[in-house]
């Protein structure tokens, strides 16, 4: 047994953990008690950590009994991002399927009353569950969390060891709402439906978290954009500034959204269905968000050749297009046209490479 370095602070302080990264959690118990579909691949480390963290949070009152400030009631963190896609989409778990991608970070959403409690559960989890489920915070994380005053948290997680180095991932924890390019807000009923939605925010709101991605780019950067293989992100919106391009989802978000639409709109035999009318209802009071979602969905229909180049079969593309059209047909057209950003620009803009 030896120690490996997790993180070094600028002042020289070092966070370490002992090897091996042991686990005291039985994954069969996790699958059975959570009621996870058989297709969810718990052999994938990040998916395994996501599922184990949810199970531990639900059982935290008894697992952490005796510890200071332990929860008195079960906590129900909900997944967003790639881990949520893994929970909802069989295709995203199938070996060789183009929708199956490796995911890195895990992002959760919790209720306001559970925010600080969930962070304490994470920081205490490895003491019971084993070092394979070790979460910690750096000084930078503490500052990040303090500045957001309970509206968002950030912690680190040990994903594994590769070539003697710790693999450390960031876990973002949103509290009730995700303020991104547009805001997606959860209600009490979303947390009450945790098990029915396979411990995600639900198919419709997960769609919104993916389809909210939008930014602008100078048209003079078009050659660079295309050289980087990012031309598929250009959205068709002729009413914008003449010298600007409107840019949508990056590849991982677009493929995740396609998996969700492909698996959860048509002929869903079990689990939650993605209801186009509910998507419409969620957007009816927000014309700006509605426009962004429509543009990103339309871009899926416009990129069949690109999707084929990513390995989708003709059958997958046909099913995807039919499902996407059913969502678009349920959405009204925005009443207004904008020639400047209609989205929140006060968020970090991803670098297009």
C-alpha positions as CSV (number, residue, x, y, z in Angstrom):
1,X,0.0,0.0,0.0
2,X,1.3,3.5,-0.9
3,X,0.0,7.0,-1.2
4,X,-0.7,8.9,-4.4
5,X,-1.0,12.6,-4.8
6,X,-4.5,13.9,-5.7
7,X,-3.9,17.7,-5.8
8,X,-1.2,20.3,-5.0
9,X,-2.2,23.7,-3.7
10,X,-0.1,26.7,-4.7
11,X,1.2,27.0,-1.2
12,X,2.6,23.5,-1.3
13,X,-0.1,21.7,0.5
14,X,-0.7,18.2,-0.9
15,X,-3.9,16.1,-0.9
16,X,-3.1,12.3,-1.0
17,X,-4.9,9.0,-0.8
18,X,-3.7,5.5,0.0
19,X,-3.9,2.7,-2.5
20,X,-5.5,0.5,-3.3
21,X,-8.8,2.3,-4.1
22,X,-11.0,-0.2,-2.3
23,X,-14.8,-0.4,-2.4
24,X,-17.2,-1.6,0.2
25,X,-20.2,-1.2,-2.0
26,X,-21.9,-4.2,-3.6
27,X,-23.0,-3.1,-7.1
28,X,-25.6,-5.8,-7.4
29,X,-27.3,-4.3,-4.3
30,X,-27.0,-0.8,-5.8
31,X,-28.7,-1.9,-9.1
32,X,-31.4,-3.9,-7.3
33,X,-32.3,-1.2,-4.7
34,X,-32.2,1.6,-7.1
35,X,-34.1,-0.4,-9.7
36,X,-31.6,0.4,-12.5
37,X,-32.3,-1.0,-15.9
38,X,-30.1,-4.0,-16.9
39,X,-28.7,-2.0,-19.7
40,X,-26.9,0.5,-17.4
41,X,-23.3,-0.5,-17.7
42,X,-21.9,-0.3,-14.2
43,X,-18.5,-1.5,-15.5
44,X,-17.9,2.0,-16.7
45,X,-16.1,3.7,-13.8
46,X,-17.9,7.0,-14.0
47,X,-21.4,5.4,-14.3
48,X,-20.5,3.2,-11.4
49,X,-19.5,6.1,-9.2
50,X,-22.7,8.0,-10.2
51,X,-24.9,5.1,-9.3
52,X,-23.1,4.3,-6.0
53,X,-23.2,8.0,-5.0
54,X,-27.0,8.1,-5.5
55,X,-27.5,4.9,-3.6
56,X,-25.2,6.1,-0.7
57,X,-27.1,9.4,-0.5
58,X,-30.4,7.7,-0.3
59,X,-29.1,5.5,2.5
60,X,-26.9,8.1,4.2
61,X,-29.1,8.5,7.3
62,X,-28.2,5.0,8.4
63,X,-24.8,4.6,6.7
64,X,-23.5,7.8,8.4
65,X,-25.4,7.4,11.7
66,X,-23.3,8.8,14.5
67,X,-21.4,11.2,12.4
68,X,-21.8,14.9,13.1
69,X,-24.5,16.6,11.0
70,X,-25.5,13.4,9.2
71,X,-28.7,13.7,7.2
72,X,-31.9,12.7,9.0
73,X,-33.7,11.9,5.8
74,X,-32.8,10.3,2.5
75,X,-31.2,12.6,-0.1
76,X,-32.2,12.3,-3.8
77,X,-29.5,13.9,-6.0
78,X,-30.5,13.9,-9.7
79,X,-28.1,13.4,-12.6
80,X,-27.7,15.7,-15.6
81,X,-25.0,15.5,-18.3
82,X,-23.5,12.4,-19.8
83,X,-24.2,10.2,-16.7
84,X,-27.9,11.0,-17.0
85,X,-27.8,9.9,-20.7
86,X,-26.3,6.6,-19.6
87,X,-29.2,6.1,-17.2
88,X,-31.9,6.9,-19.7
89,X,-30.5,5.6,-22.9
90,X,-29.8,1.9,-23.7
91,X,-28.0,2.9,-26.9
92,X,-25.5,5.0,-24.9
93,X,-24.4,1.8,-23.0
94,X,-24.1,-0.6,-26.0
95,X,-20.6,-1.5,-27.1
96,X,-20.0,-0.3,-30.6
97,X,-23.0,2.0,-30.7
98,X,-22.0,5.6,-31.9
99,X,-24.1,7.0,-29.0
100,X,-21.9,5.2,-26.4
101,X,-19.2,7.7,-25.4
102,X,-16.8,7.8,-22.5
103,X,-17.9,10.3,-19.9
104,X,-15.7,12.2,-17.5
105,X,-17.3,14.4,-14.9
106,X,-20.6,13.8,-13.1
107,X,-23.0,16.6,-12.4
108,X,-25.9,16.5,-9.9
109,X,-28.8,18.7,-9.1
110,X,-30.2,18.8,-5.5
111,X,-33.0,20.5,-3.7
112,X,-32.3,23.7,-1.8
113,X,-32.8,22.1,1.6
114,X,-30.3,19.3,0.7
115,X,-27.5,21.3,-0.8
116,X,-25.0,21.5,2.0
117,X,-26.1,18.1,3.4
118,X,-25.3,16.5,0.1
119,X,-21.8,18.0,0.1
120,X,-21.2,16.6,3.6
121,X,-22.4,13.2,2.4
122,X,-19.9,13.3,-0.5
123,X,-17.0,14.3,1.8
124,X,-17.8,11.5,4.2
125,X,-18.6,8.8,1.7
126,X,-15.2,7.2,1.4
127,X,-15.0,6.6,5.1
128,X,-17.8,4.0,4.7
129,X,-17.9,3.2,1.0
130,X,-14.2,2.9,0.5
131,X,-11.5,4.9,-1.2
132,X,-12.9,4.2,-4.6
133,X,-15.6,6.8,-3.7
134,X,-13.4,9.5,-2.3
135,X,-14.6,13.1,-2.7
136,X,-12.6,16.2,-1.5
137,X,-12.5,19.9,-1.9
138,X,-9.5,22.2,-2.6
139,X,-9.0,25.8,-1.5
140,X,-10.2,26.9,-4.9
141,X,-13.4,24.8,-4.5
142,X,-14.0,26.2,-1.0
143,X,-13.8,29.7,-2.4
144,X,-16.0,28.8,-5.4
145,X,-18.6,27.3,-3.0
146,X,-18.5,30.2,-0.6
147,X,-19.0,32.8,-3.3
148,X,-22.1,31.1,-4.6
149,X,-23.7,31.0,-1.1
150,X,-25.5,27.7,-1.4
151,X,-26.6,28.1,-5.1
152,X,-23.9,25.8,-6.5
153,X,-21.1,23.6,-5.3
154,X,-18.0,22.0,-6.7
155,X,-16.1,19.1,-5.3
156,X,-13.4,16.7,-6.7
157,X,-13.6,12.9,-7.0
158,X,-11.0,10.2,-7.5
159,X,-11.8,8.3,-10.7
160,X,-8.9,5.9,-10.5
161,X,-5.2,5.6,-11.0
162,X,-3.4,5.6,-14.4
163,X,0.4,5.1,-14.7
164,X,0.9,5.9,-11.1
165,X,-1.1,9.2,-11.3
166,X,-4.4,9.8,-9.7
167,X,-7.3,10.5,-12.1
168,X,-9.3,13.3,-10.5
169,X,-12.6,14.6,-11.9
170,X,-14.7,17.6,-11.1
171,X,-18.3,17.1,-9.8
172,X,-20.6,20.1,-10.1
173,X,-23.6,20.2,-7.8
174,X,-26.4,22.6,-8.9
175,X,-29.1,23.6,-6.4
176,X,-32.6,23.5,-7.9
177,X,-31.7,25.4,-11.1
178,X,-29.0,25.3,-13.7
179,X,-28.2,28.8,-14.9
180,X,-26.5,28.2,-18.2
181,X,-27.1,29.9,-21.5
182,X,-30.7,29.6,-20.4
183,X,-32.0,28.6,-17.0
184,X,-33.5,25.2,-16.3
185,X,-35.3,25.0,-13.0
186,X,-36.4,21.9,-11.0
187,X,-39.6,21.7,-8.9
188,X,-40.4,19.5,-5.9
189,X,-42.1,17.0,-8.2
190,X,-38.9,16.4,-10.1
191,X,-37.2,15.1,-6.9
192,X,-40.3,13.1,-6.0
193,X,-40.1,11.4,-9.4
194,X,-36.4,10.4,-8.9
195,X,-36.8,6.7,-9.2
196,X,-39.3,6.9,-12.1
197,X,-36.9,9.1,-14.0
198,X,-34.0,6.7,-13.2
199,X,-32.4,9.3,-10.9
200,X,-32.2,12.0,-13.6
201,X,-33.9,15.4,-13.9
202,X,-36.2,13.6,-16.4
203,X,-36.1,13.3,-20.2
204,X,-37.6,16.7,-21.0
205,X,-35.5,18.8,-18.7
206,X,-32.4,16.8,-19.7
207,X,-33.2,17.7,-23.3
208,X,-33.3,21.4,-22.2
209,X,-29.9,21.2,-20.5
210,X,-28.4,19.9,-23.7
211,X,-30.3,22.0,-26.2
212,X,-29.6,25.3,-24.3
213,X,-26.0,25.5,-25.7
214,X,-25.5,28.5,-27.9
215,X,-23.0,31.2,-28.6
216,X,-21.8,33.5,-31.4
217,X,-18.6,33.6,-33.4
218,X,-17.1,36.1,-35.9
219,X,-17.7,35.0,-39.5
220,X,-14.0,35.6,-40.2
221,X,-13.3,32.6,-38.0
222,X,-15.3,30.3,-40.3
223,X,-12.2,28.7,-42.0
224,X,-10.7,28.0,-38.6
225,X,-14.0,26.5,-37.4
226,X,-14.3,24.2,-40.4
227,X,-10.7,23.2,-40.2
228,X,-11.3,22.1,-36.6
229,X,-14.2,19.9,-37.8
230,X,-16.7,22.1,-36.0
231,X,-18.7,23.3,-39.0
232,X,-21.7,21.1,-38.0
233,X,-22.3,23.5,-35.1
234,X,-23.3,26.5,-37.3
235,X,-27.0,27.1,-36.8
236,X,-29.3,28.4,-39.5
237,X,-30.5,31.7,-38.3
238,X,-30.4,34.4,-41.0
239,X,-31.7,37.2,-38.8
240,X,-28.6,37.6,-36.7
241,X,-25.7,40.1,-37.2
242,X,-24.2,39.9,-40.6
243,X,-20.7,39.5,-39.3
244,X,-21.5,36.8,-36.8
245,X,-22.3,33.1,-36.8
246,X,-24.7,31.5,-34.4
247,X,-23.1,28.4,-32.9
248,X,-24.9,25.5,-31.2
249,X,-24.0,22.3,-29.4
250,X,-20.5,20.7,-29.4
251,X,-20.2,17.0,-30.5
252,X,-20.7,15.4,-27.1
253,X,-23.8,17.3,-26.3
254,X,-25.3,16.8,-29.8
255,X,-24.6,13.0,-29.7
256,X,-26.1,12.8,-26.2
257,X,-29.2,14.7,-27.2
258,X,-29.5,12.5,-30.3
259,X,-29.3,9.4,-28.1
260,X,-32.0,10.8,-25.8
261,X,-34.3,11.6,-28.6
262,X,-33.6,8.4,-30.5
263,X,-34.3,6.2,-27.4
264,X,-37.0,8.1,-25.5
265,X,-39.6,9.6,-27.9
266,X,-40.9,6.8,-30.1
267,X,-42.2,3.3,-29.1
268,X,-40.8,3.5,-25.5
269,X,-41.5,0.1,-24.0
270,X,-40.3,0.8,-20.4
271,X,-39.0,3.7,-18.4
272,X,-39.8,7.4,-18.9
273,X,-40.9,8.7,-22.3
274,X,-39.7,12.1,-23.6
275,X,-43.0,13.9,-24.1
276,X,-42.8,16.6,-26.8
277,X,-45.9,18.4,-25.4
278,X,-44.2,18.7,-22.0
279,X,-41.1,20.2,-23.7
280,X,-43.5,22.7,-25.3
281,X,-45.2,23.5,-22.0
282,X,-41.8,24.1,-20.3
283,X,-40.8,26.6,-22.9
284,X,-44.1,28.4,-23.6
285,X,-43.2,31.3,-21.2
286,X,-39.7,31.8,-22.5
287,X,-39.5,32.8,-26.2
288,X,-35.7,33.1,-26.1
289,X,-35.1,29.6,-24.7
290,X,-37.7,28.3,-27.2
291,X,-35.7,29.7,-30.1
292,X,-32.4,28.2,-28.9
293,X,-34.0,24.8,-28.5
294,X,-35.7,25.0,-31.9
295,X,-32.4,25.9,-33.6
296,X,-30.5,23.1,-32.0
297,X,-33.2,20.6,-32.8
298,X,-33.4,21.8,-36.4
299,X,-29.7,21.4,-36.7
300,X,-30.0,17.7,-35.9
301,X,-32.3,17.4,-39.0
302,X,-29.9,19.4,-41.1
303,X,-26.8,17.2,-40.2
304,X,-27.8,13.8,-41.3
305,X,-24.6,13.5,-43.4
306,X,-22.5,14.5,-40.4
307,X,-24.3,12.0,-38.2
308,X,-23.7,9.3,-40.7
309,X,-20.0,10.1,-40.7
310,X,-20.1,9.6,-36.9
311,X,-21.3,6.0,-37.4
312,X,-25.1,6.3,-37.2
313,X,-26.9,3.8,-39.4
314,X,-29.6,4.8,-41.9
315,X,-32.2,3.3,-39.6
316,X,-30.9,5.3,-36.6
317,X,-30.9,8.5,-38.6
318,X,-34.5,7.8,-39.9
319,X,-35.8,7.1,-36.3
320,X,-33.9,10.1,-35.0
321,X,-35.3,12.4,-37.6
322,X,-38.9,11.2,-37.1
323,X,-38.6,11.7,-33.3
324,X,-37.0,15.2,-33.7
325,X,-39.7,16.3,-36.1
326,X,-42.3,15.2,-33.5
327,X,-40.7,17.5,-30.9
328,X,-40.4,20.4,-33.3
329,X,-44.0,20.0,-34.4
330,X,-45.1,20.4,-30.8
331,X,-43.1,23.6,-30.3
332,X,-44.5,27.0,-31.3
333,X,-42.5,29.4,-33.4
334,X,-41.1,32.4,-31.5
335,X,-43.0,35.6,-32.1
336,X,-39.8,37.7,-32.3
337,X,-36.5,37.7,-34.2
338,X,-33.3,38.8,-32.5
339,X,-30.2,40.2,-34.0
340,X,-28.1,40.2,-30.9
341,X,-27.5,37.6,-28.1
342,X,-30.8,36.4,-26.7
343,X,-29.1,34.1,-24.3
344,X,-27.2,34.6,-21.0
345,X,-23.7,35.8,-21.9
346,X,-22.6,35.9,-18.3
347,X,-21.4,32.3,-18.3
348,X,-18.1,30.7,-19.4
349,X,-17.9,30.4,-23.1
350,X,-16.3,27.1,-24.3
351,X,-13.3,27.5,-26.5
352,X,-13.9,26.0,-30.0
353,X,-11.0,23.8,-30.9
